[in-house]
């Protein structure tokens, strides 16, 4: 199989590349604006990489769409601070640029595996979000944070319609708070933009108070990256066409934590590393409002629990890594061999 990954240096892209190159004989063609997470593969014969931008390197992308069997457009702005501060940039990249690539794949008869998002469910009232039945509930237009989930949802709908009208082969997958090694840079996070686990870890390591937006009452289901990649690989293999024309939640309902609980467990886990235990003991939690942290046009989602029944029935996939184990593996990646930072 020849796989085109746009956004190959991102969190999902680099983990998927690693899995493909170490467990299959497939070829990977990748594009991204950087290569720090995939450096180890740059000399691999089955990996071809271009440092570039999906909005600029259009000829390269079209050539490789034609050349490959499956296209994964993973490039997106997925940082809440940007939803509020620069919503048009979110729409232009997450919807317009990706729509161009999806249309290109349809033109050449290629399969698309598209990363939807758990955020498409918005403020869904269901206890567990069902891919085919749960309503997608958003706030008012002036709450610009919804432009990300609305852009993703609209592209989900366009891809679905193209499957029905034009025969596009596709699968949509919805990651629920994937975490693990290579998540973000813990030394230079962007507050409001980095994912919560790495932002909190940075704060512990550098003696910065951990800010709990609205008290950290929001709940998320944290899914270890290798579990997510297990599911994504099953989608790519697509045995007997089991993933064609389907939407799959890829999340871990058993790892349902409030953001405050995440902070407390992270502090406790860092405290088990002798070198960093003093920093963990000194860590503080402070409460801030969403408006103070993100801006006036932010609105939060209180719960986000996936139903994974469909992934189990169709793909034979269930998450197997409990949160304590996944967190330990993540911290080993970031802390083992690390010097205590100069604060």
N, C-alpha and C positions, 0 to 999 in steps of 0.2 A: 504494500500500500504506500502511496505517496501522499503525504499530509502537509498542507500549507497552514502554518500557524502565524497569523498576524498579531503581534504583541507577544512574541516568543520569549522575550526577556522578562515579562511580567510574572507575577506570583503563580498563576495557573499555567502560563505558557512554559516557564522553565521547568516546573515539576512534571508537566506532561512530556516535554522533550526528553527529560532524563529517563522517564519510564519507558518511552518508546525505544530510545536508543539502547537501553540496557536489557530489555526483555523481548524485543521483536527484531525482525529483519527489515522493518519499514524504513522509508526515507522521510526525512523532515526538511522542509524548506521554510525558513523563518525570516521575519522582518521585525525590526524594532528600532527605537531611537538610541538604545544602549545595549551592551552585551555583558555587563559585569556578572550576571547570574548564570550565564551560559558559556562562560569562558572555557570551561573544561571540555566543551564539545566542539569548539571551533575547528579543531583539527580532525574531527571525525569524518570519514568518507561519506557516511550516509546523512550528513547534516550540511546544509548550505544556508548561509546567513548573509543578509544585507542589512547594514545599518542605515535605516531610512525611515521615512514618515509615510503613512498610508495616504495622506492628502497630497503628497508630492510624487512619490515613486509609483505612479499609476501604470506605466508601461511594464515595469518589473512585476507588479502584482498581476496584471492581466496575463502576462506570459506564464506565470506560475499557476494561476487559476486553471488555465488551459492544460497545463502539464500534470496537475495533481488530481487525485481521486476525491479528496475531501478537503473542505476549506473551513478553518476555524477563525472567524474574525473576533479576536479577543481584545482588541484595542478599545478602550473606553475610559472616560473620566468617571471614577466611582468614588469620589470624595465629597462628603456632605458640605464642607465649607465652600466648595466650588459651585455646588448647586445654587447656593444663595448669592455668592459674590459674582459669579460669571455664568448665569444660566444659559445664555445663548451659545457659549463655547461647548457646554454639555450637549445641547441639542445638535449642534453642527457636527460634532465628532460621533457621539453615541448613536444618533439616528442617521443623519445625512450621509456621512462617509461610509458607515456600515451598510446602508441601503444600497449604495453604489456597488459595493463588493458583492452583496447578495444578488443583485440584478446580474452582475457579471457571471456569477456562478450559475445562475439560471440559464443565461444565454448559452453557456458552454456545456450544460447538462451535468454539472458537478453537484455533489452532495454538500450540504451546509450543516455544520454542527454549531449552533449559535448559543452563546452564553446570555440567557435571560438573567433574571435576578430575583432573589427572594423579595426584593422591594416592590415588585409589581403587585403584590397582594395588598400593599399599603396598610390601611387600618381595617383590614378584613376582620369581621367579628367571629369567624370560625375558630374553634379550639385548635384544630389542625388544618393547615392549608392544603386543599386538594387541587391538583393541577387542572382538572377538567371541570370542576364544579364550584370552587370557591369564588365569591365576588371580589373584584379588585376595587378597593375603596380609597379615594384620595381626598385631600383637603381642598380648600378654596384656591382659586387661581393665584391670588396674591401671595400664597405660601409657595415661593419659588423652589423650595427643596424638592417638590414633586416632579420637577422637569426631568430628573433622571429616570425615575420609575415610569413616568408617562412616555418618555422617549423609548425606553426598552419595551414597554407594553405595546406601543404602536408598531414597533418593528416586529415583535412577536406576531401581531395580527397580520401584518403585511406578508411575513414569511408563510404563515398559515394559509393565507389567501392565495399566494403564489403556488403553494403546494396543491391546492384544489383546482386552481384555474390553469396553471402552466405546467403542472407535473414536477415541480421542484422537489427533490428529495431532501428532507431536512429532519433534524432533531433539535429541540430546544431543551437546555438544561438550566436549572435554577440552583446555584450554589447558596447554601445557608451558612454564612459566616465561617468560611474556610480559614484555617490558620495553620501555622507550622513554620519550618525553616524557610528562609528567604522571603518572609512576609513583607517586611519593610526594613529600612535602615534605622536601627535603634539609636544611633549616634546623632542623626540629623533628621528627626521626624518633623513633619509640618503639622502643627497643632490644628485640629479640626479636619485634617486631610489624611493623616496616617491612620491605619486601622487601630482599633482601640487597644488590642493586646500589646502591640509594639509601642504605642504611645505611652501606655502605662509603664511598660518595662523601662523605657527611656527615663520617665520621671523618677522611678525608683533609683536607677543607676546614677542619675545626676542630681539627686536631692531636690527635685522639683515636686511640689504638691500634686497629687493626682486629682484632677478635676472631675467630679461626678455631675454630669449634666442632669438637672432636675432631680438630684439625689441618687441617680443611678438606678432608678426603679425599672427602667426598660429591661425587657428580657430578650435574650438571643439564644439560639441553639448553635453551639460552636462545633464545627466539623473539622476533624484533622485532615490535612491536605492529602495524605496518601489514601484515605478512605474515599475522598472526592475523586481522586485520580483513578481509583479502582472502578468507580461508576462510569467515569468518562471513557475509560478504555473499553468497557463493555458496550458503550454507545458506539464507539468507533468500530469495534469488531462487528457489531450489529448482526449477531447470529440469527439466521433465518429472517432477516429484516425486522427483528423485534423492536428496533428503535425508530423505524421509519414513520414520519408523520406524528411523532409523539412528543409530549412535554414531560420532563422528569424533574422532581425535586431531588436534590442531592444534599441531604442534611442529616443531622443527628438529633432526633427528638429527645434522646436520653441525656444530652448535655445541655439542658435548658437552664441557663443561669441569668440572674440579674447582673447588670453592669457593676453594681456594688459588690456582689458576690465574686464576680470575676476579679475585681481589684483586690479583694481580701485574699482570695486563693492565690493570686499571683504574688502578692507580698509574702505570703506564707511559704510558697514554693521557692522564691528567691532566697528566703531565709535559710533554706537547707544547704546552700552553697556557702562554705565557710568564709570564702573571700568576700562575699557580698552580703553576709548576714547583718553586719552593722548598718548597711544602707537600707536593708529591709526593715530593721527595727526602727530606723529613723523616718520611714515613709509616713506621709500624712495624706488623709483624704479630705477634700474640701468640696462643698456643694456650690454649684453655679447654675444659673438659669440658662435655658436653651438660647434665649435672646442674647444673653451676655456672651455665650461661647460661640454661637454660630451666626447670630444676627436675627433681626426681627422677623424675617420671612422664613424661618425654620419651623418645622413641625415634626414631632417625633412619632415613632411607631412603638407602641407599648409592648407588643408580643409578636413573635415571629417563629411559629412552630410548624415544621413541615409534616405532612403525611408522606411516608415513604412506602406505602403499600404498593403503589404502582411500580416503583423501581424494583421492589422485591419480586413482584409477580412477573413483570415483563423482562427484567434484566438479570434477575437472580442476585440483586445487590442489596446489601444492608451495611450500615457503618459498623465497624468492629472495634474502633479505638475509643476507649472511655476518655473523659476529659483529663483526668489526672495523668494518664499515660501520655496523651498527646501533648499536654503542657510540659511534662518532663522532657520529652524529646525536643520540643521547641526551645526550652531553656538550655538544654545541653548544646544545641546548635549555637545559640547566642552567647553563652557564658563560658563554656569549656575552653580553656586556654586564653581567655580574655583577661587583660589586666584591669584592675579596678580603675575607673576613670578619674582623672584629676578634676575635682569639682571646684 
